[in-house]
Amino acid sequence: MLGESTVRGLASLCIGLLLGLIGIDSQTGSPRFAFGVPELLDGVDVVVLAVGLFAVGEALYVAAYQSRLTETLERLSGSLMMSKDDWQRSWPAWLRGTALGFPFGSIPAGGAEIPTFLSYSTEKKLSKHPEEFGTGAIEGVAGPEAANNASATGTLVPLLTLGIPTSATAAILLGAFQNYGIQPGPLLFQSQADLVWGLIASLYVGNVILLVLNLPLIGIWVKVLQIPRDLLYAGILVFATLGAYSLHQSWIDLLTLYVFGLMGFAMRRWGIPVAPAVIGLILGPLAETQFRRALSISQGDASVFFTQPISATFLAVTALLIVVPWVVRRVRGAGR
């Protein structure tokens, strides 16, 4: 989740962790960083943060740099339905893309980017028509898309079994679970079996509905691209404002929404990933509670985190995920 730059990703994560401290201390009952505002005693709403960073921040960025963004609409011709040859060339790519994408989505350090590029390079090597790649080869579309979808589905594995979100979407789902008092983890499959299997079934239903909606209505969806960007993003701001105000009917939510929007604009401007901030806000209070609970049990001895095998293993893996990419970049830079 740290993005291309580890330093910027960790900075975004720390911002989210800091925002997670706002509110009432769960152990002492003392208000923290609320600045005398009663509405902040319950903490920062994850919906307000996500909408502010993603929607409002993106709208402000487009408004500020619209003159630098150039887009063209290309007219396409042909049938929307796949031919027999398309099916024959696609189904092996789907299987290979799925086999690459799902494992990467299932591990906490995974993501959609690596399996997508792996699938594309694999299909190009295995294809009987490698010269078509770059001009619309169907294997180059089917494989990476299957890998991307499989990776997105695989994020449910760490989310439901460990309560660890590995994507912005999974972080939003975790926030929704917590709003209803549901704590993902190993016991979730026993305590909320209907929810888990209903969520898995919804993935199949959703794909069918996508086909039912997208194929007949694709002409309408394309028309959305013809809406002037000024009107489109103005509409996004209106709906974002209405959504934030509807949460608690409070002007504080509107103020925080646009503060986070400005923060999202700045993060987008300087290439700081947004998703770690959302994850930090969601997991920060949980991490703090368990951290302080562990210190209470160990009577203030911080070495308990390094002497217990499970926690020591997680800390070692986390350190490797941060240090190894930095070392690899340094080695490559020295080799050049």
Secondary structure, DSSP 8 states (H G I E B T S, - for coil): ---S-HHHHHHHHHHHHHHHT-EE-TTT--EES-TT-GGGTT---HHHHHIIIIIIHHHHHHHHSGGG---------S-SS--HHHHHHHHHHHHHHHHHHHHHHHSTT--SHHHHHHHHHHHHHH-S-GGGTTTT-HHHHHHHHHHHHHHHHHTHHHHHHH----SHHHHHHHHHHHHTT---STTHHHHTHHHHHHHHHHHHHHHHHHHHHHHHHHHHHHHHTTS-HHHHHHHHHHHHHHHHHHHHS-HHHHHHHHHHHHHHHHHHHTT--SHHHHHHHHHHHHHHHHHHHHHHHTTT-TTHHHHSHHHHHHHHHHHHHHHHHHHHHHHHHHH-
